[in-house]
Amino acid sequence: MAFVAHSKDGKEALIARLRRFVEDSDLSFYEIASRIETSGTILSMWLARTAQPDGKELSEIERFLSRNDSLLTEAARPRSEFVKKSFD
């Protein structure tokens, strides 16, 4: 799924998805930044809303999130589900 909408709302929604992924993922902050092909400093600025990604960066974010949606889905599950599955 390519990021096409460059509207303000589209950018904010994409950054919100990225923020959720960062918060819920087991990947380190710097590993996520690396996979988006940016620095930890820039990622931090995007999440803090002190800078906005450009078109190319938005495409990288969308590509990263699309490839890692399953990780986000798993990370968003309550930990009790993982514990339950390990004992089933």
Buried (B, 14 or more C-beta within 10 A) or exposed (E): EEBEEEEEEBBEEBBEBBBBBBEBBEBEEEEBBBBBEBEBEBBBBBBEEEBEBEEEBBBBBBBBBEEBEEBBEEBEEEEEEEEEEEEE
